[in-house]
């Protein structure tokens, strides 16, 4: 995730950063510019269509479809941002649960061995969840403290080890039944958060909807020169690619943030959040 100062307007306007959609769109924009120039040349110099009136009314279609495409893009962007913000709330909940759970463990005044286990296991769950959401595996340092089977759901295995340790403490009479119930409620939230993150990752925007928007934008843009050339002339060459840039950028941004747990520039700072959890849990249980 990019950290930035929203008040630095000049930096945003004149600097093309790595996340700028212009880097991805410029080949298509160049092709559209060439296409617009050819259409303008053929219509104005070869077919002499400027002398007729019927094709000038093509712009009426764009006025109507412009409203439709704007509504589609607004819905698309809002839907993706809702997923991005929902993911951020889940990661915030993971941070809070990890801290609260560590604080309660600290208050029990357990022996050093038990403290070491939870100091390792709590942040290990965060890192395991991060890699799981990126379809990778995480074993971590000191993996002998929790035995992991790489062929299975790793976050579930870490959560099972934490819960099993709690029940073992209660069986050894190191914690009471009431304390077990309180701690178990926190431990259960780990799996609930994992389920919420998996829901976002495994449920993309429907394919037909995403494909339709891309086709709609493309057809809308490449038909612009046919009607606009009579009022703009060869100015369609820079103007039509700019319109493509605006419309396609909204779709690209929506695509990038609809799965916010990856490593794209606009994704959530998952690595930083996991590192903070590890740091804070270590501070609490040290």
N, C-alpha and C positions, 0 to 999 in steps of 0.2 A: 504494500500500500504506500502511496506517495504522501509524504508529509509536506504541507505547503502553507503559505501565508495567503489567505483569500483576499487580502487588501493590495497585493502587488499586481495591479492590472497590467502594467507594462510587461511583466514577466510572462503572463498568460497570453498576451496578444502577439508578442514578437518572438517568443521562444517556442520551437517545436520539440516538445518533450517526447520521451519514448512511448508514452501512452497515447499520444495524439493520433487520432484516426487518419490524419492526412498521410501518414507513413504507409498505411494499408491501402488507402484508396487512390493514391496518386496514379498508378498504372491505369485503373479504370477511368479516372477523371481525364487522363490524357487521351484515352481512346474515345471518350465521349466528346472531347473538344475537337478532335479530328473529324469525327462523324458529323458534328454540328457544322463545322466549316464546309464539309462536302455538301450537306443539305442546303446550306445558304448559297453556295456557288451554283448548284444545279437549279435551284428554284429562281434565283434572281438573274442569272446570266444565260442559262441554257433554255429552261422551260418558259421563262418570262411570266411566271405565275403572279408576279406583282401587279400585273394588269388585270387580273381577275379578282373576284371577291369571294367565291365560294370556299376556298381553302383557308381564308382568313378567319373563318368562324371556328376553326379547330380549337382556338383558345378558349372557347366557351366550355369545351369538355374539360380542359385543365382547371378552369375555375371551379367547376363542380367537384372533380376528383381531388382537387387540392384540399378541400374541406374533409373529404372522406379519409384521405391518407393522413392528415394531421390527427384525426380522432384515433386512427389505428395506432399511430406512433405514440400518442399520449398514453393510451391504454398499455401498449407494449412496455414503455419506459416505466410507468408506475408499477406494473406487475413485477418487473425485474428488480426495481428498487425495494419493493416490499419484501422480496426474497432476501435481498442484501441486508436490509435492516433486521429482518427476522433472524438471520444468521448472526448478526452482531449481538442481538439480545441473548441468543443462546450461548454465545461465547462469554458474554458478560455474566450470565448465570453460572457458567462453569467456573469462572474466576471466583465468584462469591461463594459458591458451594465448597470449592477447594479450600478457601481461607477459613470459612466457618467450621468445616470438618477438622482442619488442622488445629484450630483454636480449641475445639472441644476435646480433641485428643490430648493436647497440651495440658488442659485442665485436669485430666485424669491422673496425672503424675505417674505414668507407666514407667517401666524400666527402660534402660537404654536400648535394648534390642527391639522392643516394640516401637519405640519412637523412631528408630532407624528404619524400620519397615515402612511405617506410614509416611515418613519424610521422603522415602523413595517411591512409594506406590501412588501417592496422590498426584504429583506432577507427571509420573509415568503414564497415568490415564490420559492426561491432557495431550501429551506427545503421541501416544498411541492413537487417540482419536484423530489428531491432525493428520497423521500419515494414513490412517484408514480412510478418511474423507478424500485423500488424494490417491487412493487405490495403491498404497504402498504398505510395507510392513515396518513395524518399529519394535525393536527388542531392547534397546537402550543399554546404558552402562549398568554394571552390577546386576545383570539379568538373572543371576542365580537366586536372588531374593524372591523372584516370582517366575515360576517355570512357565514358558510360553510355547504353545504349539503353533508354528507358523502357518499351518493349513487351516486354522480356525479364526474366528472373529476375535482379534487381539484385545480391543477395548472390553469386550465381555469377559475375557479371561482375567484381565486386570481387576475389573469390578468384582468378579467372583472371588478373587484372592482377598480383596479388601473385606468383603462381607464374611468370607470364611474365617478371616482373622478375628473379626469382631465376635463371631459366635464362639470361636475358640477362647477368647478372653472371658466371655461370659461363662463358658463351661468350666474354666479354671478359676472362676469366682474373683477375677481381677476387676470386673465391672459388674454392675447390677443389671437386673432385667430392665429397669426403667432407663438406664443409661444405654443399653443395647437398642431399645426402641428409638431413642432420640438419634443415636448415631446411624442406625439403619435407615432412618428417614433421609438423612443426608446422602448416604451411600446410594440409595435408590435413585436420587436425582441425577447421578452421573449417567445412568442408563437412559433416563428420560431425555436428558440433553442430547445424548448420542442419537436417540431415535428421531428427535427433532431435526438435527443436522442431516441425518440420512434422508429424511423426507424431502429436504430442500435439494440435496445432491441428486437423488434418484428420481426426481419428478421434474423433468425439463418442460419448457413451454411446448405444447403440442406441435408436432412436426408440420402439420398442414398449415397451421397459423403462421409459423415462422417462415415457411417456404412461400406462402402467399404474399406476405409483406415484402419480401425480397423481390419477387416477380413484379409486384405492383409498383414498387419504387423504380425498378429498371424500365418497365414499359412506360411509366409516367414521364421519366426523364428523357428517354430517347425519342419520344413523340413531341417534346417541347419545341425543337427547332422548326418543325413543319409549320406551326402557326405563328410562332414568335418572330420568325425571320423577317416578316413584312413590317413589323414595327421596330425591331432592334437591328436589323441588318446583320453585319458580321459580328456585332457585339454578343450574339448568341454563343460565340466560341468561348469566351470566359464566363458568361453568366450561367449557362446550362451546367457545366462541370461544378460550379459553385453550389447550385441547387442540389446536385447529386451529393456533394460533400456534406451539406446540411442534413439531408434526409437519411442518407446511408450511415452517417455518423451516429445518429440516434439509435439506429438498429444495432450497430456494432457495439455501442456502449451498453445497450440492454443485454446483448449476448454475453458480454464480458462479466457483468455483475450478477447474472441470474444464478451462477454457481460461485458464491463468494469465498470458497475455501481453498482456491487454487493459489497460483503464484503470479497471476497477472498483476499489472501495475495498480489496477483499481479494486483488486480483491481485498478482503479483510486482512489485517496484520496478525494472522494466526500464529506465526512463528514468535512474534513479539509477545503475544498474549500467553503462550505456553511458557516462554522464558520467564515472564513475570510471575506466573503461578509457581514455577520451580523456585524462584528467588524468594517469594514471600512465604511459601511453605517452609523452606529451609530456615528462614529467619524466625518463624514461629516455633518450630520444633527443635531448634538448636539449644 
